[in-house]
């Protein structure tokens, strides 16, 4: 995996972690807490990171960067080791 593709794989994960932290803090404040009732905060910390992550994942789906031949070889080697034992 090249460093360019790693950026497109890991940056959406970071955005989703930001969203998750926001949701935990929002939930801890209650249904009528300051974050739950602030539309700008909700958009910036919930909707926008999710939207950007989806936009990145559409052209750069992580599955296209997985080397399936290498995975098959590793599975075959594990089976051979298990059968040899």
Residue frames relative to the residue before (quaternion, step in Angstrom):
aa qw qx qy qz dx dy dz
X 1.0000 0.0000 0.0000 0.0000 0.00 0.00 0.00
X 0.3647 -0.7409 0.5223 0.2126 3.56 -0.76 1.01
X 0.6364 -0.5367 0.3830 0.4003 3.56 -1.24 0.35
X 0.5995 0.5628 -0.3636 0.4378 3.60 1.13 -0.59
X 0.6926 0.4564 -0.2843 0.4808 3.56 0.90 -0.88
X 0.5906 0.5710 -0.3696 0.4342 3.60 1.10 -0.60
X 0.6099 0.5512 -0.3466 0.4517 3.56 1.05 -0.74
X 0.7110 0.4498 -0.2608 0.4734 3.57 0.91 -0.89
X 0.6354 0.5075 -0.3334 0.4770 3.60 1.20 -0.36
X 0.7867 0.3830 -0.1833 0.4481 3.58 0.79 -1.01
X 0.5894 0.5863 -0.3906 0.3953 3.64 1.05 -0.49
X 0.6430 0.4886 -0.3628 0.4650 3.68 0.91 -0.60
X 0.6126 0.5470 -0.3543 0.4471 3.58 1.08 -0.64
X 0.6337 0.5154 -0.3246 0.4770 3.57 1.03 -0.75
X 0.6449 0.5173 -0.3169 0.4649 3.58 0.97 -0.84
X 0.6723 0.4858 -0.3018 0.4700 3.59 0.97 -0.79
X 0.6116 0.5259 -0.3527 0.4743 3.60 1.14 -0.55
X 0.6101 0.5316 -0.3459 0.4749 3.59 1.04 -0.74
X 0.6520 0.5121 -0.3067 0.4676 3.57 0.94 -0.90
X 0.6605 0.5166 -0.3125 0.4464 3.59 0.93 -0.86
X 0.6393 0.5097 -0.3256 0.4749 3.59 0.97 -0.82
X 0.6297 0.5306 -0.3261 0.4644 3.58 0.97 -0.85
X 0.6837 0.4935 -0.2978 0.4475 3.59 0.87 -0.94
X 0.6298 0.5197 -0.3389 0.4673 3.60 1.04 -0.69
X 0.6663 0.4832 -0.3015 0.4813 3.59 0.91 -0.90
X 0.6382 0.5278 -0.3225 0.4585 3.57 0.97 -0.85
X 0.6796 0.4907 -0.2871 0.4636 3.58 0.94 -0.87
X 0.6500 0.5227 -0.3249 0.4457 3.57 1.05 -0.72
X 0.6562 0.5099 -0.3099 0.4619 3.59 1.20 -0.47
X 0.5479 -0.6289 0.3956 0.3845 3.57 1.22 -0.20
X 0.7149 -0.4872 0.3145 0.3906 3.52 -1.33 0.34
X 0.7755 0.2854 -0.1591 0.5402 3.59 1.03 -0.69
X 0.3061 0.7724 -0.4983 0.2477 3.59 1.16 0.59
X 0.7121 -0.4778 0.3009 0.4172 3.57 -1.26 0.29
X 0.6890 0.4602 -0.3012 0.4719 3.62 0.94 -0.73
X 0.6518 0.5248 -0.3208 0.4437 3.59 1.04 -0.70
X 0.7475 0.3918 -0.2181 0.4901 3.57 1.09 -0.58
X 0.6059 0.5433 -0.3532 0.4614 3.60 1.27 -0.05
X 0.3331 -0.7892 0.4847 0.1769 3.58 -0.32 1.25
X 0.6380 0.5279 -0.3366 0.4484 3.62 0.99 -0.73
X 0.6507 0.4994 -0.3130 0.4788 3.59 0.96 -0.84
X 0.6371 0.5259 -0.3297 0.4570 3.58 0.98 -0.83
X 0.6744 0.4932 -0.3044 0.4576 3.59 0.88 -0.89
X 0.7158 0.4716 -0.2628 0.4430 3.60 0.83 -1.00
X 0.7991 0.3269 -0.1547 0.4803 3.59 0.92 -0.84
X 0.7304 0.3641 -0.2389 0.5262 3.60 1.22 -0.15
X 0.7793 0.3672 -0.2001 0.4667 3.58 0.49 -1.15
X 0.6897 0.5104 -0.2955 0.4201 3.58 0.81 -0.96
X 0.6703 0.4690 -0.3345 0.4679 3.68 0.79 -0.78
X 0.6404 0.5177 -0.3273 0.4634 3.58 1.00 -0.75
X 0.6527 0.5131 -0.3118 0.4621 3.58 0.93 -0.88
X 0.6704 0.4909 -0.3061 0.4647 3.60 0.88 -0.91
X 0.6336 0.5288 -0.3317 0.4570 3.60 0.98 -0.80
X 0.6612 0.4911 -0.3090 0.4755 3.59 0.93 -0.84
X 0.6421 0.5202 -0.3256 0.4595 3.60 0.95 -0.83
X 0.6626 0.4806 -0.3088 0.4845 3.62 1.00 -0.73
X 0.6977 0.4945 -0.2855 0.4326 3.59 0.90 -0.89
X 0.5508 0.6177 -0.4180 0.3747 3.63 1.08 -0.46
X 0.7865 0.2849 -0.2115 0.5054 3.67 0.63 -0.88
X 0.7647 0.3311 -0.1713 0.5256 3.60 1.15 -0.54
X 0.0342 0.8234 -0.5636 0.0571 3.60 0.67 1.06
X 0.5228 -0.6866 0.3989 0.3100 3.63 -0.72 1.02
X 0.6070 0.5971 -0.3599 0.3813 3.60 1.02 -0.65
X 0.6391 0.5374 -0.3419 0.4311 3.58 1.07 -0.51
X 0.6783 0.4713 -0.2954 0.4802 3.59 1.23 -0.22
X 0.5290 0.6155 -0.4183 0.4079 3.59 1.25 -0.01
X 0.3366 -0.7364 0.5559 0.1882 3.56 -0.83 1.02
X 0.2385 -0.8214 0.5033 0.1227 3.58 -0.06 1.31
X 0.5967 0.5593 -0.3728 0.4384 3.62 1.08 -0.58
X 0.6565 0.5024 -0.3101 0.4695 3.57 0.96 -0.85
X 0.6404 0.5251 -0.3273 0.4550 3.58 1.01 -0.79
X 0.6464 0.5096 -0.3221 0.4677 3.58 0.97 -0.83
X 0.6434 0.5203 -0.3221 0.4600 3.59 0.97 -0.83
X 0.6588 0.5011 -0.3090 0.4683 3.59 0.96 -0.82
X 0.6463 0.5059 -0.3221 0.4719 3.59 0.98 -0.79
X 0.6380 0.5243 -0.3207 0.4639 3.58 1.00 -0.84
X 0.6608 0.5005 -0.3093 0.4661 3.59 0.95 -0.87
X 0.6426 0.5123 -0.3306 0.4640 3.61 1.00 -0.73
X 0.6436 0.5128 -0.3214 0.4686 3.59 0.99 -0.77
X 0.6433 0.5170 -0.3252 0.4617 3.59 0.99 -0.81
X 0.6547 0.5040 -0.3129 0.4684 3.58 0.98 -0.81
X 0.6494 0.5110 -0.3161 0.4660 3.57 1.00 -0.80
X 0.6757 0.4828 -0.2950 0.4725 3.60 0.98 -0.79
X 0.6428 0.5282 -0.3226 0.4515 3.61 1.09 -0.63
X 0.6329 0.5662 -0.3329 0.4099 3.60 1.12 -0.57
